[in-house]
Amino acid sequence: MTDTRSADYTRARDAFAALPLDEKLGFLFDASMLTVARSIESVGECLSDEFSELATNLRGEVRKAADAMESFADEAAGSVRDAATRAEAFADDLAAKTRAAAASTARSESDSDEANSSDDSIEPTEERASDEVEKMLDDLFGPEDDEQG
């Protein structure tokens, strides 16, 4: 069987074998603590690398989410502007139709006033109304007193 260990290892083992028992115990304790410390340091470096990568990934995801929210906000703002434009056009159309209806009503009242003013020029006459008209007036208002007298 060939020994594949280094010369340094062989020298350290031989030096260790030559030590008194109390120094061997101290050496073993120091070597164990050094090994534990290096293991903890190695685990810390691995954790640091993993957390750094996680933070980088999270920053990327946060940027993507922020970009998506910005895009959504821009789209929502555009929709609100479009709705406001349509509402303004509707209000303008409604106002125009209301003005037109008011003008039409005013013209109708004016035409009606003109028609009524031409009725003012009709003067009552002493001429007796036809029997048919007299009957309708009697039905509506009752018989006239001047017929009785």
C-alpha positions in Angstrom: 0.0 0.0 0.0 1.4 3.3 -1.1 1.2 6.4 1.2 -0.3 9.3 -0.8 0.1 11.8 2.0 2.3 14.8 1.6 5.7 15.3 3.4 4.1 18.1 5.4 1.5 15.8 6.7 4.1 13.2 7.7 6.2 15.8 9.5 3.2 17.2 11.4 2.1 13.7 12.4 5.6 12.8 13.6 5.9 16.2 15.5 2.5 15.5 17.1 3.6 12.0 18.2 6.6 13.5 19.9 4.5 15.9 22.1 3.6 15.3 25.7 0.0 14.4 26.4 -1.2 17.8 27.7 0.3 19.5 24.6 -1.4 16.9 22.3 -4.7 17.8 24.0 -4.1 21.5 23.5 -3.1 21.0 19.9 -6.1 18.9 19.2 -8.4 21.5 20.8 -6.7 24.4 18.8 -6.9 22.4 15.5 -10.5 21.5 16.1 -11.5 25.1 16.9 -9.6 26.3 13.8 -11.4 23.7 11.6 -14.8 24.7 13.1 -14.0 28.4 12.6 -13.0 27.8 8.9 -16.1 25.7 8.4 -18.3 28.5 9.8 -16.5 31.1 7.7 -17.0 28.9 4.6 -20.7 28.5 5.4 -21.0 32.3 6.0 -19.4 33.0 2.6 -21.9 30.5 0.9 -24.8 32.2 2.7 -23.5 35.6 1.8 -23.3 34.6 -1.9 -26.8 33.1 -1.9 -28.3 36.1 -0.1 -26.5 38.4 -2.5 -27.9 36.5 -5.5 -31.4 36.5 -3.9 -31.2 40.2 -3.4 -30.1 40.7 -7.0 -33.0 38.6 -8.2 -35.5 40.4 -5.9 -34.3 43.7 -7.2 -34.9 42.5 -10.7 -38.3 41.3 -9.9 -39.1 44.5 -8.1 -38.0 46.5 -11.2 -40.2 44.3 -13.4 -43.2 44.8 -11.0 -42.6 48.6 -11.0 -42.4 48.6 -14.8 -45.6 46.7 -15.0 -47.3 49.0 -12.5 -46.1 52.0 -14.4 -47.4 50.6 -17.6 -50.7 49.8 -15.9 -50.9 53.3 -14.5 -50.2 54.8 -18.0 -52.9 52.7 -19.5 -55.4 53.6 -16.8 -54.6 57.3 -17.2 -55.1 57.0 -20.9 -58.5 55.3 -20.3 -59.5 58.0 -17.9 -58.4 60.7 -20.4 -60.5 59.0 -23.1 -63.5 58.7 -20.8 -63.2 62.4 -19.9 -63.0 63.4 -23.5 -66.1 61.3 -24.3 -67.9 62.8 -21.3 -67.0 66.3 -22.4 -68.2 65.6 -25.9 -71.4 64.2 -24.5 -71.9 67.3 -22.3 -71.2 69.6 -25.2 -73.7 67.7 -27.4 -76.3 67.7 -24.6 -75.8 71.5 -24.1 -76.2 72.1 -27.9 -79.4 70.0 -28.0 -80.7 71.8 -24.9 -80.0 75.2 -26.5 -81.7 74.1 -29.7 -84.8 72.8 -27.8 -84.9 76.1 -25.9 -84.7 78.1 -29.1 -87.4 76.0 -30.7 -89.6 76.4 -27.7 -89.0 80.2 -27.7 -89.9 80.3 -31.5 -93.1 78.3 -30.9 -94.1 80.6 -28.1 -93.3 83.6 -30.3 -95.3 82.1 -33.1 -98.1 81.4 -30.6 -98.0 85.0 -29.3 -98.2 86.3 -32.9 -101.2 84.0 -33.6 -102.8 85.2 -30.3 -102.1 88.8 -31.1 -104.0 88.4 -34.4 -107.0 87.1 -32.5 -107.0 90.3 -30.5 -108.0 92.1 -33.6 -111.3 90.2 -33.8 -114.0 92.4 -32.5 -117.3 91.0 -31.1 -120.3 91.7 -33.3 -123.9 92.0 -32.7 -124.5 89.3 -35.2 -126.2 86.3 -33.8 -124.2 83.0 -33.9 -125.7 80.1 -35.8 -128.2 77.9 -33.9 -125.6 75.1 -33.8 -123.0 77.3 -32.2 -125.6 78.7 -29.8 -126.5 75.2 -28.7 -122.8 74.3 -28.1 -122.3 77.5 -26.1 -125.5 76.8 -24.0 -124.3 73.3 -23.4 -120.9 74.6 -22.2 -122.0 77.7 -20.3 -125.7 77.4 -19.8 -128.4 79.4 -21.6 -127.8 83.2 -21.9 -130.0 85.5 -19.8 -130.7 87.9 -22.7 -132.7 85.3 -24.6 -135.1 85.2 -21.7 -135.7 88.9 -21.7 
